[in-house]
């Protein structure tokens, strides 16, 4: 059985780069170090492990700009080829590209591999530079379908995200965005790379910020649904961290986990609202956030 994962340990990274060099650079008489480039710290890395834990395939994705991402350094050990491992890694990296909101993925393929990529939806768009002047390549591109999400009151969600990005500019640099609102569930997401710590996982402060904004957003949307006005501030909060975030940062909050009464606002008094937020790493729950928010009534205009 094979599994696509992100490198975590020092041993993982050693095997990851060793495969890159052995398959992609050593046959071209290139020195060690040539298997890396300037995008390593800002990319998404994936590898395939077999049932013994051995790394048998590697690949990488990085963003070219807000509309385009590129897959590079795709390699599978010879004994494990023709088993669908390259397809598994491609699908994993394409899913990340979709989550990042880009429109397309590009890659430079050896001419001998174009049929493989064409079968997966890529099209040749032109010639690419020869690798070290030795192997002909072509550039290929695949347009990405957008992830299907349910958005109730889309304009409310756009306005909410604009509030965050305009009034708290760092949220835009963190890649925090509204992902889904169904009327019962509210989900936000963030980019991992801008929030990564020295260990290659999401910085705890970024997790706290994402969870805080998710709870704030849930209170904001409940007030919009009830046609209530007020200024929301965080009064108290705590987070229980269980596992690190290593792949896809998500926060999910449900109206059924919102407790409190907005009635005091009608008497120009503060309302206290408690919210539970699940912090997710892709599909795995990794932390629990509990926040108490105070809603301050709007001052009546004279």
C-alpha positions in Angstrom: 0.0 0.0 0.0 1.2 3.5 -0.9 0.5 6.8 0.8 1.1 10.4 -0.3 2.5 12.5 2.5 4.4 15.7 3.2 8.0 15.2 4.5 8.1 15.7 8.2 11.3 14.3 9.8 14.9 14.8 9.0 15.0 11.3 7.6 12.1 12.1 5.3 13.8 15.1 3.9 17.1 13.2 3.4 15.3 10.5 1.4 13.2 13.1 -0.5 16.2 15.1 -1.8 18.2 11.9 -2.3 15.6 10.6 -4.8 15.5 14.0 -6.5 19.3 13.9 -7.0 19.6 10.2 -7.9 16.9 10.2 -10.5 16.9 13.7 -11.9 20.4 15.0 -11.5 23.0 12.3 -11.1 22.4 10.8 -14.5 23.2 14.2 -16.0 26.5 14.3 -14.0 25.2 17.2 -11.9 26.6 17.9 -8.4 24.6 17.5 -5.2 22.7 20.6 -4.5 21.5 20.9 -8.0 18.4 19.1 -7.0 17.2 22.2 -5.1 16.3 25.7 -6.1 15.2 29.0 -4.6 11.6 28.0 -4.1 12.2 25.2 -1.6 11.1 27.2 1.5 7.9 28.4 -0.2 6.7 25.3 -1.9 4.5 22.3 -1.1 6.4 19.0 -1.0 4.9 15.6 -1.4 6.3 12.1 -1.4 5.0 8.6 -1.7 5.9 6.0 1.0 5.4 2.3 0.6 4.1 0.0 3.4 7.6 -0.2 5.0 7.9 3.6 5.2 10.4 3.9 2.4 10.2 6.9 0.2 9.7 5.8 -3.4 8.5 9.0 -5.2 8.7 12.7 -4.8 7.2 15.9 -6.4 6.8 19.6 -5.6 4.4 22.5 -6.2 5.1 26.2 -5.9 3.1 29.3 -6.8 4.3 31.3 -9.9 1.8 34.1 -9.2 -1.8 34.4 -8.0 -3.2 32.7 -11.1 -0.6 30.0 -11.8 1.3 27.3 -10.0 4.1 24.9 -11.2 4.8 21.3 -10.5 8.5 20.3 -10.6 10.9 17.5 -9.5 8.5 14.6 -10.2 10.4 11.4 -9.8 9.6 7.7 -8.9 12.1 5.0 -8.1 12.3 2.6 -11.1 11.0 -0.5 -9.2 7.8 1.3 -8.2 6.9 2.8 -11.6 3.7 2.0 -13.5 1.8 1.7 -10.3 0.0 5.0 -10.4 2.3 6.8 -8.0 3.0 9.8 -10.2 -0.8 10.2 -10.7 -1.3 10.1 -6.9 1.3 12.9 -6.4 -0.1 15.0 -9.2 -3.7 14.8 -7.9 -2.4 15.7 -4.4 -0.5 18.8 -5.6 -3.4 19.8 -7.9 -5.7 19.7 -5.0 -3.4 22.1 -3.1 -3.3 24.4 -6.2 -7.1 24.5 -6.2 -7.3 25.3 -2.5 -4.8 28.2 -3.2 -7.2 29.5 -5.8 -5.0 29.4 -8.8 -6.5 29.0 -12.3 -3.9 26.5 -13.8 -1.0 24.3 -13.2 2.0 24.3 -15.5 5.0 21.9 -15.7 7.9 21.1 -18.0 7.7 17.5 -19.2 10.2 15.4 -21.0 9.0 14.8 -24.5 8.8 11.1 -23.8 6.3 11.7 -21.0 3.8 14.0 -22.8 1.3 11.2 -23.4 1.2 10.5 -19.7 0.4 14.1 -18.8 -2.1 14.5 -21.7 -4.1 11.6 -20.3 -4.4 13.6 -17.0 -5.7 16.7 -18.7 -2.5 18.6 -19.5 -1.9 20.2 -22.9 1.4 21.1 -24.6 1.7 24.9 -24.8 5.2 25.3 -26.2 8.8 24.3 -26.0 10.6 24.5 -22.6 14.3 24.9 -22.0 16.4 21.7 -22.2 17.6 20.5 -18.8 21.3 21.2 -18.7 21.2 21.2 -22.5 20.7 17.5 -22.6 17.1 16.5 -22.5 14.3 18.1 -24.6 11.3 19.3 -22.7 7.9 20.9 -23.5 5.8 23.1 -21.4 2.3 21.7 -20.5 -0.6 23.4 -18.8 -3.8 22.2 -17.1 -6.7 24.5 -16.3 -8.2 23.8 -12.9 -11.8 23.5 -12.1 -12.8 25.5 -9.0 -13.6 23.7 -5.8 -17.4 23.5 -5.4 -18.5 25.2 -2.2 -21.8 26.2 -0.8 -22.0 30.0 -0.2 -25.2 31.4 1.5 -25.4 35.1 1.1 -22.3 35.5 -1.1 -22.1 39.2 -0.7 -22.1 38.9 3.1 -19.1 36.6 2.8 -17.3 39.0 0.4 -18.0 41.9 2.7 -16.7 39.9 5.7 -13.5 39.0 4.0 -13.0 42.6 2.8 -13.4 43.8 6.4 -10.6 41.5 7.5 -8.3 42.3 4.7 -8.8 46.1 4.9 -8.9 46.5 8.7 -6.4 43.8 9.5 -4.0 43.8 6.5 -1.9 41.0 7.8 -4.8 38.6 7.3 -4.3 39.0 3.5 -0.6 38.2 3.8 -1.5 35.1 5.9 -3.8 34.0 3.1 -6.9 33.9 5.4 -10.1 33.8 3.5 -13.8 32.8 3.8 -14.2 29.4 2.2 -17.8 28.3 2.9 -20.9 29.4 4.6 -24.0 27.2 4.5 -26.3 29.0 7.0 -25.3 26.4 9.6 -21.6 26.0 9.2 -18.9 28.6 8.6 -15.4 27.6 7.3 -12.2 29.6 6.8 -8.9 28.6 5.4 -5.4 30.0 5.3 -2.2 29.4 3.3 0.3 27.3 5.1 3.6 28.6 3.7 3.3 32.3 4.9 2.5 30.9 8.4 5.2 28.3 8.7 7.5 28.1 11.7 11.0 26.7 11.9 9.7 23.2 12.2 7.8 23.3 8.9 4.4 23.4 10.6 1.9 26.2 11.1 2.9 28.9 13.7 0.7 28.6 16.8 0.0 32.3 16.6 -1.4 31.9 13.1 -3.6 29.1 14.2 -4.9 31.2 17.1 -5.6 34.1 14.7 -7.4 32.0 12.1 -9.6 30.4 14.8 -10.3 33.8 16.4 -11.4 35.3 13.1 -13.6 32.2 12.4 -15.4 32.6 15.7 -15.7 36.4 15.1 -17.1 35.7 11.6 -19.7 33.2 12.9 -21.0 35.8 15.4 -21.0 38.4 12.6 -23.0 36.2 10.3 -25.5 35.2 13.0 -26.1 38.9 13.6 -26.6 39.5 9.9 -29.1 36.7 9.8 -31.0 38.2 12.7 -30.6 41.8 11.4 -28.7 42.8 14.6 -26.0 45.5 14.7 -23.1 45.8 17.1 -19.3 45.8 17.4 -17.7 42.4 18.1 -14.6 42.1 20.2 -12.8 39.0 21.6 -13.0 39.0 25.4 -11.4 35.7 26.3 -10.2 32.6 24.5 -8.1 29.5 24.8 -6.8 26.8 22.4 -5.9 23.2 23.0 -3.4 22.0 20.5 -3.3 18.3 19.8 -1.3 18.0 16.6 0.7 20.3 14.3 -0.8 21.7 11.1 1.3 20.4 8.2 -0.8 20.5 5.1 -4.1 22.5 4.8 -5.1 24.9 7.6 -8.9 25.0 8.0 -11.2 26.3 10.8 -14.9 25.2 11.1 -17.6 26.7 13.3 -21.2 25.6 13.6 -24.2 27.7 14.8 -25.1 24.8 17.1 -21.9 25.5 19.0 -22.7 29.2 19.4 -24.1 30.0 22.9 -25.3 33.3 24.3 -28.1 35.8 24.0 -28.3 38.8 21.8 -31.3 40.2 23.6 -29.3 42.7 25.8 -28.4 44.6 22.7 -32.0 45.7 22.4 -31.6 47.5 25.7 -28.3 49.0 24.7 -26.4 46.5 26.8 -23.5 44.3 25.9 -24.1 40.7 24.8 -21.7 37.8 25.6 -21.5 35.1 23.0 -19.4 31.9 23.3 -18.2 30.0 20.2 -16.4 26.7 19.7 -14.1 26.4 16.6 -12.6 23.2 15.3 -9.1 23.6 13.9 -8.4 21.2 11.1 -5.4 20.0 9.1 -7.1 19.0 5.9 -9.5 16.3 7.2 -7.9 15.8 10.6 -9.0 17.7 13.7 -5.8 19.1 15.4 -7.0 21.7 17.9 -10.0 23.1 19.6 -10.6 26.9 20.1 -13.0 28.3 22.6 -13.7 32.0 22.4 -15.9 34.4 24.3 -16.9 37.5 22.3 -18.6 40.6 23.5 -21.0 42.5 21.2 -21.1 46.2 22.0 -24.4 47.9 20.9 -24.1 50.6 18.3 -24.5 54.1 19.6 -27.8 55.6 18.6 -27.5 58.6 16.4 -29.0 61.7 17.8 
